[in-house]
């Protein structure tokens, strides 16, 4: 099933600067917070000025003085203009603090009076700028803000650089932005202090462009259109917003296959250079802009005999990128190609496509160009486009297949067989495969306005239902209409009954009804001879039975895998292959489950099915997580979530998986945020299945975060939901052990034991060995809470060994942690080394932090000797006020280790190192790493 809703942050104003710029913004903030300076650089329109203004507003409040300047290209020849902007308003405040010669030189430069310039008494003027900054800094911190540094007059820029190199520890920070087309920013850094941070602004991703457009209110755009905006804008936020505005204001969308219309505001940026081209060179570039992968050979085949010379002319004007590698003709920016195409007369565009329809070597490209060169209907053109769509589908390019299918329908005469609407529906189904749900829904609803053939109408209704995904309450009214259109046709009824099975599961939460509808659908499809839908219904029935712990599940899976098979089902996310994977992973067969889902992922990537790829990515991530490979699982889960958000497919499910991966191997705060959002969206959709799954991962994340009360509240609700849904297999959510552990933490040992006893009955019946081991781990905690320490130790030791043999690395590490915690209650030495080693092996950073905290919090034995100071820190004043971890970090700073090296040696995160150093600075009354060395050496910092 697919999910059309955008799974985004809760509704609130997200300023443009944080969309896609979180990491860059954070880097700049950290640098400024440390008292450093920052240079933001990147191409025009990339968002530098927006971030610069936000940073200046934030850090300007803490500064005593803020000096600002911003120049334009037309002003760059005026000497000392930037200097006047910076110091004009503060000259009276600093004049009497400067030596006479410096004061005269500065006043002369700022007012234009006198003869002092950089050529005459230049040293006095340089020193005057430095002295002025020192005088201002003596009153409090100074922030210098300079935008568009590339247009600052050379004289002012040289003076700033002179002063910046000599500021030393004076509290003057510089925040600058400069336009660069590449990484060549070094010369601009010379205007800033030596240790300044250069922050490069790269193009936004497609998901970030979508978020930016949505934030600005351009919400009516289809995902395929957003994809085109991203490609045409090159990820430049200014260009993307202008394209989005033009499309929103334009009532006529571009034809399928055509480039986006380019607004006048953007055409002006590039068309001035086009006017310098010869007429023939412009025609050659137009052909190149119309081609998908233009090369000189293709241009020659399209009749452009002087293509090389004309391309050289365009490259000299900066319109084409000159590349030493590869034969491709590449425009310097995609916007140039789009503007050139948009500016050309319609007949010239058709001529270019007509030439390419015979010159292109790829049959798909030839068909596309033929369509764009043709006006009106033409059965031959339509047939060629339909063949090209089928070829694109086979190649795993469903988005291209959808585009070609729509072109085919456009050129299909009304009385043709197949009819235009049949081809439109095929295009809609390709759009679903490509993840373009909005496009698919629009096509289906358009067909329903005029279709009279029952098969066409039911097919369109199924598309509408399928694009609703888990939000099936939104299409409740569709089912009666679809059933009426289907009549007594078993093939059509099988399609609707399959969707009703999903509705029974997602909306009603009734597993028995869902299983019955799936079985009914399979029987109808078999009667109609529709093997594809029979296999899909059997696969869904098998999934339901697996989740229910139904004894028929293995037999149904065998029926779904029985020959003859349909290749479309074998690698479908609701097909028998995935049903088998779910059964394997719930039956503790992790290696086989990993091999199965990895093969499925490989195949759907070859076929280009985005929806199935999102599902199988989650499957691989889940397998890695169960196996204790938390770092790998986190990477895969984040990839799945990013793809889900980009396409609108499976966002709630991907967020649930990403939450548990974050809680196990990443950020607990992020895990809590994702889990709460998932629960909210599931509740909004009326999806009880994913409400329970979201609450289960929320409870786990709360447990990891140390919020036992919150975990109990969440997991008790999961228990209620699953009892209502009829889910009896504890391997489905694996939350029971977490609930029991959380109950022990809050003192509810009786309820914890009840959860364990009830769950154990189902786990024993189904042979869920890993669930039984986790339940035994929880029971050991219950025993320990009741004072049965020896029995608890024996049970935990057994549990750790069983989980290790089953291959559940993270659960094994949790058992070792519980064992170490239990041993701390007994006299004698205790070590958390084994738990720390296992969590490090899993890359389970949140759990590793718990081990570190437990080890540090363990009270010293009464006769324990005082801890010696780390080497090199014996003379450090205030050392007795530092915690053990703080002393270790300080000692490694003494050795010259970087934060990343310290993190690796102490097995903690870089953020933990930074936070620890901040506490060290505060406790010792110092500001930097250098001061630690000075204190240890007995020198005043």
FENCORKA-V160045 format. One record per run of one state. SS is the DSSP state (helix for helix, strand for strand, loop for the rest). FROM is the first residue (numbers start at 0). LEN is the number of residues. If there is no record, write none. Layout:
((SS FROM LEN) (SS FROM LEN))
//
This chain:
((loop 0 15) (helix 15 3) (loop 18 3) (helix 21 12) (loop 33 4) (strand 37 5) (loop 42 5) (helix 47 13) (loop 60 4) (strand 64 6) (loop 70 2) (helix 72 3) (loop 75 5) (helix 80 7) (loop 87 3) (helix 90 7) (loop 97 2) (helix 99 12) (loop 111 10) (helix 121 18) (loop 139 2) (strand 141 6) (loop 147 1) (helix 148 3) (loop 151 2) (helix 153 11) (loop 164 7) (strand 171 8) (loop 179 6) (helix 185 4) (loop 189 7) (strand 196 4) (loop 200 5) (helix 205 10) (loop 215 7) (helix 222 11) (loop 233 3) (helix 236 13) (loop 249 14) (helix 263 11) (loop 274 4) (helix 278 12) (loop 290 4) (strand 294 1) (helix 295 6) (loop 301 5) (helix 306 10) (loop 316 3) (strand 319 2) (loop 321 6) (strand 327 1) (loop 328 1) (strand 329 2) (loop 331 2) (helix 333 10) (loop 343 2) (helix 345 14) (loop 359 3) (helix 362 11) (loop 373 5) (helix 378 16) (loop 394 3) (helix 397 13) (loop 410 9) (helix 419 14) (loop 433 3) (helix 436 12) (loop 448 5) (helix 453 15) (loop 468 3) (helix 471 15) (loop 486 3) (helix 489 19) (loop 508 2) (helix 510 18) (loop 528 2) (helix 530 18) (loop 548 4) (helix 552 9) (loop 561 5) (helix 566 4) (loop 570 5) (helix 575 11) (loop 586 3) (helix 589 18) (loop 607 2) (helix 609 17) (loop 626 3) (helix 629 18) (loop 647 3) (helix 650 15) (loop 665 2) (helix 667 18) (loop 685 2) (helix 687 17) (loop 704 3) (helix 707 18) (loop 725 10) (helix 735 10) (loop 745 3) (helix 748 18) (loop 766 2) (helix 768 17) (loop 785 3) (helix 788 18) (loop 806 2) (helix 808 15) (loop 823 9) (helix 832 10) (loop 842 2) (helix 844 13) (loop 857 21) (helix 878 3) (loop 881 2) (helix 883 11) (loop 894 4) (helix 898 8) (loop 906 3) (helix 909 15) (loop 924 4) (helix 928 8) (loop 936 5))
//
